[in-house]
Each structure stands twice: as structure tokens, then as C-alpha cells.
Amino acid sequence: MREDINMQVTQPFEKDGKRYAFVQFSDGENCSAEGRIPECKILSSKGFTEDEVEALEHYMEENLAKIKKMAAGVRLLDAFMK
């Protein structure tokens, strides 16, 4: 994965008994993508090449446990309180 890419993770959501979270990638300028875990699939992408999208999916797969832990630590209400 390129080193200039930033990643953000949402809090976990649950639907039909299945838990998931969204992962956003951005270079801060032209490229952005949104994926979902635990499927580790990119749902939408703008500006990234097909190879880069595959690399982002691979990154999510390889770091799934870490990303899940990050998502579990996100508290939406805390963001409003700051």
C-alpha cells in the first residue's frame, strides 16, 4: 500500500445479526475508496487503479484483527463531545 494513504475506520454496525464496519482510504487529494470489513472488499473507489484497489483489499485482509480492534474503539458520541 502507498505510504501517502490515510485510513479511517467507523464504529461497528450490526444488521441482521451480522457485524461490520466501514474503512475509508484517501490520499487527501484525488484518490478515495471505501471498503467494508470483515469482507475486506472495496465498495467504491475514485482515482485508485485496479491494482491499488486490490492492494487495499489485501491490506484489509492482512490487518483485519487490528482494524476490527480500531473499529471497536470508535465511539461516535465521543466525537461530538470533543
C-alpha beads as a LAMMPS data file, in Angstrom:
LAMMPS data file: protein, C-alpha beads

82 atoms
81 bonds

1 atom types
1 bond types

-500.0 500.0 xlo xhi
-500.0 500.0 ylo yhi
-500.0 500.0 zlo zhi

Masses

1 110.0

Atoms # bond

1 1 1 0.000 0.000 0.000
2 1 1 1.226 3.504 -0.797
3 1 1 2.601 5.368 2.175
4 1 1 0.646 8.557 1.432
5 1 1 -2.716 6.867 2.076
6 1 1 -4.694 7.692 5.212
7 1 1 -7.170 5.239 6.686
8 1 1 -10.220 5.903 8.831
9 1 1 -12.488 3.316 10.421
10 1 1 -16.114 3.687 11.506
11 1 1 -17.689 2.283 14.600
12 1 1 -19.126 -1.227 14.220
13 1 1 -22.677 -1.597 12.933
14 1 1 -24.998 -4.581 13.091
15 1 1 -27.672 -5.660 10.636
16 1 1 -29.490 -8.980 10.548
17 1 1 -27.168 -10.278 13.262
18 1 1 -24.026 -9.521 11.238
19 1 1 -21.441 -7.007 12.445
20 1 1 -19.453 -4.851 10.060
21 1 1 -17.561 -1.570 9.838
22 1 1 -16.528 0.708 7.014
23 1 1 -12.944 1.601 6.183
24 1 1 -12.115 4.747 4.225
25 1 1 -8.840 5.274 2.396
26 1 1 -7.709 8.616 0.985
27 1 1 -4.580 10.310 -0.270
28 1 1 -6.099 13.642 0.772
29 1 1 -6.259 14.883 -2.808
30 1 1 -7.528 12.810 -5.722
31 1 1 -7.974 9.253 -4.551
32 1 1 -10.542 7.827 -2.167
33 1 1 -12.059 4.429 -1.526
34 1 1 -14.498 2.861 0.899
35 1 1 -14.364 -0.751 1.961
36 1 1 -16.148 -2.939 4.449
37 1 1 -14.886 -5.432 6.980
38 1 1 -14.978 -8.327 7.683
39 1 1 -15.470 -8.958 3.947
40 1 1 -12.364 -6.885 3.164
41 1 1 -13.889 -5.658 -0.077
42 1 1 -13.709 -2.190 -1.576
43 1 1 -17.272 -0.994 -2.243
44 1 1 -16.435 2.222 -4.075
45 1 1 -13.289 3.848 -5.388
46 1 1 -12.320 7.070 -7.100
47 1 1 -8.861 7.667 -8.524
48 1 1 -7.230 4.409 -7.423
49 1 1 -6.069 1.967 -10.094
50 1 1 -7.396 -1.584 -10.138
51 1 1 -4.071 -2.811 -8.742
52 1 1 -4.253 -0.265 -5.924
53 1 1 -7.797 -1.365 -5.065
54 1 1 -6.572 -4.958 -4.879
55 1 1 -3.717 -3.800 -2.628
56 1 1 -6.199 -2.030 -0.322
57 1 1 -8.298 -5.191 -0.080
58 1 1 -5.175 -7.216 0.661
59 1 1 -4.174 -4.674 3.325
60 1 1 -7.585 -5.061 4.997
61 1 1 -7.273 -8.864 4.921
62 1 1 -3.763 -8.846 6.375
63 1 1 -4.687 -6.325 9.106
64 1 1 -8.268 -7.425 9.795
65 1 1 -7.765 -8.086 13.515
66 1 1 -6.118 -4.688 14.009
67 1 1 -8.816 -2.870 12.014
68 1 1 -11.584 -4.637 13.960
69 1 1 -9.943 -3.508 17.186
70 1 1 -9.749 0.056 15.877
71 1 1 -13.447 -0.024 14.932
72 1 1 -14.392 -1.357 18.360
73 1 1 -12.652 1.645 19.903
74 1 1 -14.608 4.206 17.866
75 1 1 -17.331 5.904 19.858
76 1 1 -19.498 8.205 17.771
77 1 1 -20.811 10.111 20.790
78 1 1 -17.255 10.829 21.966
79 1 1 -16.551 12.643 18.685
80 1 1 -19.441 15.033 19.349
81 1 1 -18.311 15.694 22.910
82 1 1 -14.854 16.951 21.900

Bonds

1 1 1 2
2 1 2 3
3 1 3 4
4 1 4 5
5 1 5 6
6 1 6 7
7 1 7 8
8 1 8 9
9 1 9 10
10 1 10 11
11 1 11 12
12 1 12 13
13 1 13 14
14 1 14 15
15 1 15 16
16 1 16 17
17 1 17 18
18 1 18 19
19 1 19 20
20 1 20 21
21 1 21 22
22 1 22 23
23 1 23 24
24 1 24 25
25 1 25 26
26 1 26 27
27 1 27 28
28 1 28 29
29 1 29 30
30 1 30 31
31 1 31 32
32 1 32 33
33 1 33 34
34 1 34 35
35 1 35 36
36 1 36 37
37 1 37 38
38 1 38 39
39 1 39 40
40 1 40 41
41 1 41 42
42 1 42 43
43 1 43 44
44 1 44 45
45 1 45 46
46 1 46 47
47 1 47 48
48 1 48 49
49 1 49 50
50 1 50 51
51 1 51 52
52 1 52 53
53 1 53 54
54 1 54 55
55 1 55 56
56 1 56 57
57 1 57 58
58 1 58 59
59 1 59 60
60 1 60 61
61 1 61 62
62 1 62 63
63 1 63 64
64 1 64 65
65 1 65 66
66 1 66 67
67 1 67 68
68 1 68 69
69 1 69 70
70 1 70 71
71 1 71 72
72 1 72 73
73 1 73 74
74 1 74 75
75 1 75 76
76 1 76 77
77 1 77 78
78 1 78 79
79 1 79 80
80 1 80 81
81 1 81 82
